[in-house]
């Protein structure tokens, strides 16, 4: 058994789950299970309050996959074989929101500027990732089955044109790391959007509703958005359902402007079968 046990936000949990599925193909084709805690220790979105107790969205409220487990295992010691914690010969755990690379992948040693790192080898690298690695991880993403309430909202959204660009703007307004929020600059996204001709429109998602309002003032009806059922939040059921709808809608377009350090941005690209052309906007240099 391989247990994915990440206690951060939904995006990080999904990414850890994806890697666990990849690990299952490497380590004796083991069964994959997901620990999805109902608690979430992170700063709330400004204007909202942290819900008390076990209030985070349930795994089964987002996904049909029958793989949830109600416990996690303690993680101690050093990662075995540079990829996961091994508790005995039959149980492994993985909890990082980092894609793993294996010798079989044949990734060039100079693919990133820090090739000695055992993590972050292909994270946020998008179109640079070799085709064989992309195809393998895409296969894992295709195993995720969303609940019908999510799929129906996606299907009922108006079709995008061939000139629609997906834009995901993460301001990190709820980050415990002030550097991320302080370094956010909307003008970087606006400059990237201005590179497109007037016949292009933009499907925009953000963790900050004021950002979307500013863009609508600038671009008018060229800004397309999903009408959320509840205000932006990070741990309510309805807010997380809306977030999954938006991530699938983002994945449908061939061009994307994405926040460089955002796992949510990254997953939107993968759910689109890792095909879209990406412009990264951010402050972190990934390679």
C-alpha positions in Angstrom: 0.0 0.0 0.0 1.1 3.6 -0.7 -0.6 6.3 1.3 -0.7 9.9 0.1 -0.9 12.0 3.3 -0.7 15.7 2.7 -2.5 18.1 5.0 -2.1 21.4 3.1 -4.6 22.8 0.6 -6.6 20.8 -2.0 -4.0 21.5 -4.8 -1.1 20.1 -2.7 -3.2 17.1 -1.7 -4.1 16.3 -5.2 -0.4 16.6 -6.3 0.7 14.3 -3.5 -2.0 11.8 -4.6 -0.8 11.9 -8.2 2.7 11.1 -7.1 1.5 8.2 -5.0 -0.2 6.8 -8.1 3.0 7.1 -10.0 4.9 5.4 -7.2 2.4 2.5 -7.2 3.7 1.7 -10.7 7.3 1.8 -9.6 7.0 0.0 -6.3 5.4 -3.4 -7.0 2.1 -2.0 -8.4 0.9 -1.3 -4.9 -2.6 -0.2 -3.9 -3.0 3.6 -3.5 -4.8 5.2 -0.6 -5.4 8.9 0.3 -5.5 10.4 3.8 -7.6 13.6 3.5 -7.8 15.3 6.9 -10.7 17.6 7.8 -8.4 20.1 9.4 -6.4 22.7 7.5 -3.8 24.9 9.2 -3.3 27.9 7.0 -4.2 31.6 7.1 -7.7 32.4 5.9 -8.5 34.4 2.8 -8.8 38.1 4.0 -12.3 38.9 4.9 -13.1 35.3 5.9 -12.7 33.4 9.1 -11.1 30.1 9.8 -13.7 27.4 10.5 -13.3 25.6 13.7 -12.8 21.8 14.1 -13.0 19.3 11.4 -14.7 21.5 8.8 -12.5 21.1 5.7 -14.2 19.6 2.6 -14.5 15.8 2.6 -12.6 13.8 0.0 -15.9 12.1 -1.1 -17.5 15.5 -1.7 -15.0 16.2 -4.5 -14.0 12.8 -5.9 -15.6 9.5 -6.8 -12.4 7.5 -6.4 -12.8 4.9 -3.7 -9.4 5.2 -2.1 -9.8 7.3 1.0 -8.2 6.1 4.3 -9.0 7.5 7.7 -5.6 7.5 9.2 -2.0 8.6 8.5 1.3 7.1 9.5 4.0 8.9 11.4 6.8 10.1 9.1 10.3 9.8 10.7 13.8 9.2 9.4 15.1 9.8 5.9 13.2 9.2 2.7 13.9 5.7 1.3 15.3 5.6 -2.2 14.8 9.4 -2.5 11.1 9.1 -3.1 9.0 8.1 -0.1 9.0 6.9 3.4 8.9 3.1 3.8 7.3 1.9 7.0 7.7 -1.8 6.2 8.1 -3.8 3.0 4.4 -3.4 2.2 3.6 0.2 3.2 5.0 3.4 1.8 3.8 7.0 2.4 4.3 10.2 0.4 3.2 13.6 1.5 5.1 16.2 -0.5 3.5 18.4 -3.2 6.5 17.7 -5.5 6.6 15.6 -8.6 9.1 12.8 -8.4 11.5 11.7 -11.1 12.9 8.2 -11.4 16.0 6.8 -13.2 13.6 5.2 -15.8 12.6 8.7 -16.8 16.0 9.6 -18.2 15.7 13.3 -17.2 18.9 15.1 -18.1 21.0 16.1 -15.1 21.2 19.7 -16.3 17.4 20.1 -16.7 17.2 22.6 -13.8 19.7 24.9 -12.2 19.8 22.8 -9.1 20.1 19.2 -10.3 21.2 18.0 -6.9 17.8 18.6 -5.5 15.8 15.4 -5.1 12.6 17.4 -5.3 11.4 20.2 -7.7 13.0 18.6 -10.7 10.0 19.1 -13.0 7.7 21.2 -10.8 6.3 24.3 -12.7 8.4 23.5 -15.7 5.4 22.9 -18.0 6.3 22.7 -21.7 10.0 22.0 -20.9 9.1 18.7 -19.4 10.2 15.8 -21.7 7.3 14.1 -23.5 7.7 10.7 -21.9 7.5 12.1 -18.4 4.5 14.3 -19.3 2.6 11.3 -20.7 3.3 9.2 -17.6 1.9 11.9 -15.2 -1.0 12.7 -17.5 -2.0 9.1 -17.2 -2.1 9.5 -13.5 -4.3 12.6 -13.7 -6.7 10.8 -15.9 -7.4 8.4 -13.1 -9.0 11.2 -10.9 -12.8 11.1 -11.1 -14.6 14.2 -10.0 -18.1 14.2 -8.5 -21.0 14.9 -10.9 -21.8 18.2 -9.2 -18.4 19.4 -10.4 -18.6 18.0 -13.9 -22.1 19.3 -14.4 -21.0 22.9 -13.6 -18.1 22.5 -16.1 -20.4 21.1 -18.8 -23.0 23.9 -18.3 -20.4 26.6 -18.7 -20.5 28.3 -22.1 -18.0 27.0 -24.6 -14.7 28.9 -24.9 -13.6 30.2 -28.3 -10.3 29.1 -29.9 -9.0 32.6 -28.9 -9.7 32.2 -25.2 -6.7 32.4 -22.9 -6.8 30.9 -19.4 -5.4 33.2 -16.7 -4.9 32.0 -13.1 -3.7 34.8 -10.8 -2.6 33.7 -7.3 -1.9 36.8 -5.1 -0.9 34.6 -2.1 -3.1 37.0 0.0 -3.5 34.2 2.6 0.1 33.0 2.5 2.0 32.8 5.8 5.1 33.8 3.7 4.7 37.6 3.3 7.4 37.6 0.5 5.0 36.0 -1.9 2.2 38.4 -1.3 4.5 41.5 -1.1 6.1 40.6 -4.4 2.8 40.1 -6.3 2.4 42.6 -9.1 -0.8 42.6 -11.2 1.0 44.6 -13.9 3.1 41.5 -14.8 -0.1 39.7 -15.7 -1.6 42.7 -17.5 1.6 43.0 -19.6 1.3 39.3 -20.6 -2.4 39.7 -21.5 -1.6 42.8 -23.6 0.6 40.6 -25.8 -2.6 39.1 -27.3 -4.6 40.6 -30.1 -8.0 42.3 -29.4 -9.9 39.2 -30.6 -8.6 37.2 -27.7 -10.6 37.0 -24.4 -9.5 35.7 -21.0 -11.0 33.2 -18.6 -9.7 34.5 -15.3 -9.6 32.9 -11.9 -8.0 34.4 -8.8 -7.8 34.1 -5.0 -8.7 37.8 -4.8 -12.0 39.1 -6.2 -10.7 42.6 -6.3 -8.1 41.5 -9.0 -10.9 40.3 -11.2 -12.8 43.6 -10.8 -9.8 45.5 -11.8 -9.3 43.4 -14.9 -13.0 43.8 -15.9 -12.5 47.6 -15.7 -9.5 47.3 -18.1 -10.8 44.7 -20.5 -14.6 44.8 -20.2 -16.4 41.8 -21.7 -13.1 40.2 -22.7 -12.9 39.0 -19.2 -14.8 35.7 -18.6 -15.4 34.3 -15.1 -17.2 31.4 -13.4 -20.0 32.7 -11.2 -19.2 31.2 -7.8 -21.9 29.8 -5.6 -20.2 31.3 -2.5 -17.5 34.0 -1.9 -13.8 33.0 -2.4 -12.7 30.8 0.6 -10.3 28.0 1.2 -12.0 25.4 3.3 -15.8 25.4 2.8 -17.4 22.6 0.8 -19.0 24.9 -1.8 -15.9 27.0 -2.2 -13.8 24.0 -2.9 -16.3 22.6 -5.3 -16.2 25.9 -7.2 -12.4 25.8 -7.1 -12.4 22.3 -8.8 -14.8 23.6 -11.4 -12.5 26.5 -12.1 -9.4 24.3 -12.4 -11.1 22.2 -15.0 -12.3 25.2 -16.9 -8.8 26.6 -16.9 -7.6 23.4 -18.3 -9.7 23.7 -21.5 -7.8 26.4 -23.3 -4.7 26.1 -25.5 -2.9 29.2 -24.0 -2.4 29.9 -20.4 -1.0 32.7 -18.2 -0.2 31.1 -14.9 1.2 32.1 -11.5 4.7 30.6 -11.4 4.7 29.4 -7.8 1.1 28.2 -7.7 0.3 24.5 -7.5 -3.3 25.3 -8.5 -2.0 26.9 -11.7 0.2 23.9 -12.3 -2.6 21.3 -11.8 -4.8 23.2 -14.3 -2.2 22.6 -17.0 -1.9 18.9 -16.1 -5.7 18.4 -16.1 -5.6 19.7 -19.7 -3.3 16.8 -20.5 -0.2 19.0 -20.3 -0.8 20.4 -23.8 -1.3 24.1 -23.4 1.3 26.7 -24.1 2.2 28.5 -20.8 3.5 31.9 -19.8 4.7 31.9 -16.2 4.3 35.1 -14.2 6.0 35.3 -10.8 9.1 36.1 -8.8 10.6 32.6 -8.3 13.2 31.2 -10.8 12.6 27.6 -11.3 15.1 26.8 -13.9 
